[in-house]
Amino acid sequence: MYKIIIPLLLWLAATTAACAQVITGAERTSEYLPLLKDKRVALLVNQTATLGNSHLVDSLLKLHVHIQKIFSPEHGFRGNADAGEKVGNTKDEHTGLPIVSLYGKHRQATADDLKDVDILIFDIQDVGARFYTYISSLQELMESAAENHKPLIILDRPNPNGHYVDGPVLLDTTLRSFVGMQAIPIVHGMTVGEYAKMLNGEKWLKNGVQCKLTVITCQHYDHHTYYQLPVKPSPNLPNMAAIYLYPATCLFEGTALSLGRGTDLPFQVFGHPSYAKNLFSFTPHSTPGAKEPPLKDVTCYGYNLTGTPDAVRKEMNGRVQLKWLIQAYQQFPEKDKFFIPFFNKLAGNTILQQQIKKGLSEAEIRKSWEPALSQFKTTRKKYLLYAE
């Protein structure tokens, strides 16, 4: 028995140590503090920009970095605003620094925003899905930096969904939006640093501009490293199970269903009042980060997909799982009301909706993602900073 237990304990200890050894770009201060010396600095950050047990902004101020202002993305600087909620300009109560919102109508830093700035920093934890808007904010910051001749430093962080690449590639330019700005699949398998290099390298920035880019890489990380996020990246991704399910369950945002916003299990459940009453039930309510969730205060019946992070990651199986979406459509009584227009923007095409309506199998649908998916994987390899 001891022959079994001792190797197991050693393996667990090694695994825990491997996770603990990941050093984020923000933690590698010796690599970027010299670049900030005597510079007026602006940061595009949110609550995930941590350095040790403190926020990056607080830590840099203690290190005598001259921070001029903060830019904030969707959900705001402290990360507590609803998806899509208007976040205005304000001041940070803790530091007194001005916060300029780069979400809503004012998504791009202007020449006026940058006139008193010498260098920019981007540090936001991404989750590796095309429709998670932080990579769109990254692109627009890179464009502003390039147009106004400001260098940009990216403090890289692990991608919790960086171990696979999957989904339809957004090829229909009429469907490009803030939830999908480039011809990439739903799961791109890149850190923000790698993705930024791709934006530059493929000349995807507006008018083909080039951003003067420095990526401070993570250490002791590769694309198969398990990384437990220390801070939830947005209000409705509260745990690793939600983060792993997100590339599949976010597609329910384009349907008549609730995916659990306004419950303790956002992106981990899906349901509707019209489904069979003997299924799993939940009732969305107004909560911080989900003030007006779909089907608010209405009991929904459906399915609970959550579990331990390991179990959920295994269930996803390195794929954008379509089985739950197909099942939900097949069981929905009023099929002409299942999809809403937003679905096509999330899918990146008009085809997926039609394929599901026609009753195609998941295997048949997946075949249609080629050759674009394989072509993207080939392009992606040019910009990887970490081993696969």
N, C-alpha and C positions, 0 to 999 in steps of 0.2 A: 504493500500500500504506500509506504514512504517513497518507494521508487517512482510512484506516479505523482504524489503530492509535491515533492520537492522540486522536480522540473517545472511543474505547473506554477508554483509560487515564484520560481526564478523567471519564468516567462512573463508572468503578470508584473513583476517588479521591473523587468526590462521594458515592457510595453509602457508602463506608467512613466518610467524615466524618459523614454523616447518622446512621449507627449510633452513632458515637462521641459524638454530641451529646446523646443521650438522657440526661437528668438525672432520676434517681429522686427520689421524695419524701424519702427518707432523706438525700439529698445536699443538700437545700434547708434547711440548718440554721437559716438566718436567719428562716425562716417559722415554725418551731415551738419553737426554744429559748426565746423569750420566754414561751411558754405553759407551760414547765416550770420557770420561775424560782421558787425557794422551794417547790417541790412535791415530794411523795413519789411516785415514779414506779414503775409496774409495766409490764412489757412482755410481750406474747405474741409470741415470736419463735423462729426456728430458725436454722440455719446460713446461710440465704439473706439474713438481715438484715445487710447489709454497708454500710459507709460508707467509701468509698475502698478501701484494702487491709485494713481491719480490720473486726472484728465491730462492729455498731452499739452493743452494750453497752459494749465496751471504749472506743469512741470517745466515747460520752456520758459515761462516767466521767472521761475525760481533760478533758472540757469542764465538769466539776464538776456534772453533773446528779446529783441524789440518787436513785439507783435503789434501791428498797426490795426488789424481788424480781423474779424471772423466771417467767413462765408458759410451759409448753412444750406443743406440739401432738403429733399422731401423728408417730412417728419420733424424738421427743425434741428437746432443745435443740440438740444438735450434729448431729442428723439422721442417725444411724447405726443406729437400731432398725428391725427388720422391720416391714412392714405388719401392723397389728393387734397388735403385740407390746406387752405391758404395760410401761409406763414409770413407775417410781415417783418419789416426791419425793426430791430429793437436793440437793447443793450443787455449784455450778460450781467446779471445781478452780482455774480461772484467776483468778476474781474473789472467790471465797468467798461469792457471793450465793446465797440459797436459791432452788431451782427447784421450782415447784409444777406437777406434771403435770396438764394438762387433757385427758387422753385415757384411755379406759377407763371405769371406774365413776364417776370424779370428773371429769366433762367440763366442768362449769360452775363458775366461780369463785363461792364463797359469800360471804355477808356477812362471815364471819370472815376469809376470804382477803383481803378488800378493806378491812377496818377500818383498816389502817395505810397506805392508799393514797389519794392525792388525784386522780391522773390516770392513764389507761391509754394505752398505745401498742400498735398492731398493725402489724407489719412482717414479712410472709411472702410469698415469691414463689409465686404461684399459676400453674397452667397452663391454666385456663379450661374445665375439664370438671366437670360436675355431681358426679361421684362422687369427685373429688379432694377430700379431706376438710377442707382448710384453710378453705374457705368455710363449712363447717358449724361449725368452731371459731370463725370470725369471728361467725357468727350468735349462738352461745351466749355469746360474750364481750360482744356488744352487749346481749343480754338482761340479763346480770349487771350491766353498766355502768348500764343504764337503771333496773333495779330498786333499785340501790344509789346512784343519783344521782352517778355518777362520769363525767366527760367522757372521751371516747375520741378519740384522734388516730390516723388511718390514714396511714401513710407509703406512698403508692401506688407500684406497680411495673407495668411493661408486662405485658400478657397475650400470651404467644407464640402463642396460638391465638385472639387477639382479632380476627382479620380475617374471621371468619365466625360464623354462628349456625345450628345444625342439630341434628337428632335429634328423637326423640319427647319430648314434654313430659310430665313426671311429673304425671299427673292423678289416679291412683289413690292416695288417702290411706292405704290399708292398706299400701302399699309404701314409705311414707316411712321413712327411716332415716338414719343418719349418713353414708351414701353418696348421699343424696338427700333433702333436707329441704324443698324447695320446688318449686312448679310451674314448673320451668324445663327447657329442653331439655338434651340431653347437652352440647352446646357452647353456652355462653351469650354469648360474645363481649363480656365486660365485665371491666374490672379490678376488683380487690377494692374499690377506692374507689367505683366506679360501682355495684357490686353492693350495697355497704353502704347507699348512698343508696336503692336499690330496696327493700331490706328495711325501711328506715324509711318510705319514701314509700308503699309498698303496704300498710303496717301488717301485715307478715308476722311480726314479732317476737311472741313469746308474749304473749298477752293484749293485743296491740296497743300495747305500750309503745313509747316513742320514746327513742332513744339520742341524747344530746347529742354530735353527731358533727362532727369537723373532718377534712377530707381534704386532705392536702398532696399536690398533684398532681405528675405527672411533667412535665417540660418537653421540647419538641422530640420529642413522641411523638404519633402518631395510630394508629388501629386497623389501619393497613396498614404500619406501621413494622416492618422486620425487626429483631428484638432478640435478640442472642445472650446467653443466660443465663450470667452469670459463675460461678455456683455451681449444681451439680446440685440440683434442688429436693427430691429424695428419693432413697433409695439405688438404686431400680430405674428411675430416669429419668436415665441417665448422659450423654445427649447430645441434641442438637436433633432428630435423627431419631426417637428414642424419644418425645420430647415431642409431635412432630407426629402420630405414629402412635397415641399413647395413647388418644384418644377412640374410636378404632375397635377397637384390639386389647385394651383393658381389658375389653371384653365377653367375651373368652375366659376371664376369671376366673370366669365363670358356666358354664363347661363342663368336660368331663373332660380337656381338653387342657392342655399346658404352653404358656405364652407367653414362656418364656425366663428366668423367674426362676431364679437360680442359674447363669446363663451370662453371657458378655460382652455379650449382646444382649437384655436384658429388654425386653419390649413391642415387639420388632422381629422376633421369630420366633414361629411357632406350630407345634405338632406333637404326635404321639402315637405310642406304640410300634406301634399297629395299622396305621398307614399304610404305603404301599408303600415298600420298602427302598431304592428308587432315588432317593428324594427327598432334600432337604437333611436332614442329621442333626445332632443336638446332644444333649448329655447334661447335665441339670441336676445341680449338686452344691451342697452346703452352702457358702454364701459369706457374708461380712458383708452384712447387709441382706436375706439370703434363707437363713436357717439351715435351714429345712425347706421347700424349694420343692416344688410338686407334681411328682410323678414323679421324685423325687430318685434319682440314680444309675441311672436307666433311660434307655437310648438312645431318643430320639424321632425320628420322621421327619416332615418337613413342609416349611415354606416360610420363606425368609429375605426379609423385606420391606425391610431397611435399605438405606441408600444415603447420598448426600450430603444435607445438610439441604434444599437447593434441590430436588433430585430427589424427595425424599419429600414435601415440601410441595406440589409440583406433582402428585404421584400422589394425594394426598388431595383435591386439587381443590376445596377449600372445602366439603367434605362429611364427614359421618360415614360412611365407606365400609363397606358391608355385604357387599361381594363376597367378602371373605376368610372371613367367618363363614358365609355361605351355601355357599361351596365346601367348607369344612371339614365342615359338616354332611352335605352330599351325599356326601362321600367316606368318612364315618365308618361302619364296618361295623355297629356296634350302636347304631342311632339312638336307641333308648329310653334309652341311657345317656349320650348326648351332653350334654344340659343338666343342670345341678344347680340346686337351688332359688334360689341366690344370683343367678342370671341375671336373674330378674324385678325384683329390687331395682336392679340396674345399668341395665336397660332402662327402668325406671320404669313398666312395665306388664306384663300377662300376655299381651298380644297379639302382640308381636314373636316370641316363641318359637313360638307357634301358626302365625304367618304363614310362618316359615321351614320348619316341619314340613310345611305344606301345599304348599310349593314355589312360593310367590309370588315374583315377580321383585323386584329392588331398587326398580325404578320404581313397582311396585304398592304396595310397603311404604311408600315415601316419601309417596305420596298420602295415606295414612292418618294422617300426622302433621299434616295440616291439618284444620281452620283454627287449631288451637291454636298451631302454630309461628308463623304469621303474626301472630296476636294477641299472642304474647310479644314479637315483634320491635317491634310498635307500642308496647307498654308500655315496653320497654327504652329506646327513643329518649328518653323523658322524663328519663332519669337519666345519659345519656352526658356525660362530661367532656372527651372527646377526639373530634376529627373522624373520620368514617368514610371 
